[in-house]
């Protein structure tokens, strides 16, 4: 199994660091298709604030959730419950 590529938050936010090699490793041929970001400032605190809100979002009215979908990102951003696929089956594990 291919392991995810990890880059630092500092490198990601730098205007001088070239991340081409890491992006190729993360998303190129025979890659895992995943990139991890390490060293995000206050990550644990932000996650603790944000995660409980996901339950609230998942229970918004259907029309509101529809407005949060982002087909142009292949549902990698915004609301995507059941839109992304795992193999040939919709991913219903997220968002509920």
C-alpha positions as CSV (number, residue, x, y, z in Angstrom):
1,X,0.0,0.0,0.0
2,X,1.2,3.5,-0.9
3,X,1.6,5.8,2.1
4,X,0.3,9.4,2.0
5,X,2.7,12.3,1.3
6,X,3.1,14.7,4.2
7,X,4.1,18.3,3.8
8,X,4.5,20.9,6.5
9,X,2.0,23.8,7.0
10,X,5.0,26.1,6.9
11,X,6.0,24.9,3.4
12,X,2.5,25.0,2.2
13,X,2.0,28.6,3.2
14,X,5.5,29.7,2.0
15,X,5.7,31.7,-1.2
16,X,9.2,30.4,-1.9
17,X,9.0,26.6,-1.4
18,X,8.4,24.5,-4.5
19,X,6.0,21.7,-3.7
20,X,6.0,20.2,-7.2
21,X,7.8,17.0,-6.1
22,X,5.5,16.4,-3.1
23,X,2.4,17.0,-5.2
24,X,3.6,14.6,-7.8
25,X,4.3,12.0,-5.1
26,X,0.8,12.6,-3.6
27,X,-1.2,12.6,-6.8
28,X,0.9,11.1,-9.5
29,X,0.9,7.6,-11.0
30,X,0.9,4.9,-8.4
31,X,0.2,7.4,-5.6
32,X,-2.1,7.1,-2.7
33,X,-4.0,10.2,-4.0
34,X,-3.8,11.7,-0.5
35,X,-1.7,14.5,1.0
36,X,-1.4,15.2,4.7
37,X,-0.5,18.6,6.2
38,X,1.6,18.6,9.3
39,X,2.1,21.3,11.9
40,X,-1.1,23.3,11.4
41,X,-1.2,25.9,14.1
42,X,-3.9,25.3,16.8
43,X,-5.2,22.3,14.8
44,X,-6.5,20.5,17.9
45,X,-8.3,23.6,19.2
46,X,-9.9,24.3,15.8
47,X,-10.9,20.7,15.3
48,X,-12.6,20.7,18.8
49,X,-14.6,23.8,17.8
50,X,-15.5,22.6,14.3
51,X,-16.3,19.0,14.6
52,X,-19.4,19.3,16.7
53,X,-20.8,21.7,14.1
54,X,-20.7,19.0,11.5
55,X,-23.7,17.3,13.1
56,X,-25.7,20.6,13.0
57,X,-24.8,21.0,9.3
58,X,-25.8,17.5,8.4
59,X,-29.3,18.1,9.8
60,X,-30.0,21.2,7.8
61,X,-32.9,21.1,5.3
62,X,-32.3,19.3,2.1
63,X,-32.5,22.4,0.0
64,X,-29.9,24.1,2.2
65,X,-27.6,21.1,1.9
66,X,-28.1,21.0,-1.9
67,X,-26.9,24.7,-2.0
68,X,-23.7,23.5,-0.2
69,X,-22.8,20.9,-2.9
70,X,-19.8,21.6,-5.1
71,X,-19.9,19.4,-8.2
72,X,-17.1,21.4,-9.8
73,X,-14.7,20.0,-7.1
74,X,-16.1,16.5,-7.6
75,X,-17.7,17.0,-4.2
76,X,-14.3,17.2,-2.5
77,X,-15.5,20.5,-1.0
78,X,-18.8,21.5,0.4
79,X,-21.6,19.0,1.1
80,X,-21.1,15.6,-0.5
81,X,-23.3,13.0,1.4
82,X,-23.8,10.2,-1.1
83,X,-22.2,12.1,-4.0
84,X,-18.7,10.7,-3.8
85,X,-18.3,7.0,-4.6
86,X,-16.3,4.3,-3.0
87,X,-15.8,2.0,-5.9
88,X,-19.2,1.9,-7.5
89,X,-21.2,2.6,-4.3
90,X,-22.2,6.0,-3.0
91,X,-20.3,7.1,0.2
92,X,-23.1,7.3,2.7
93,X,-20.8,7.2,5.8
94,X,-20.0,10.9,5.7
95,X,-22.3,13.6,6.9
96,X,-24.7,11.6,9.0
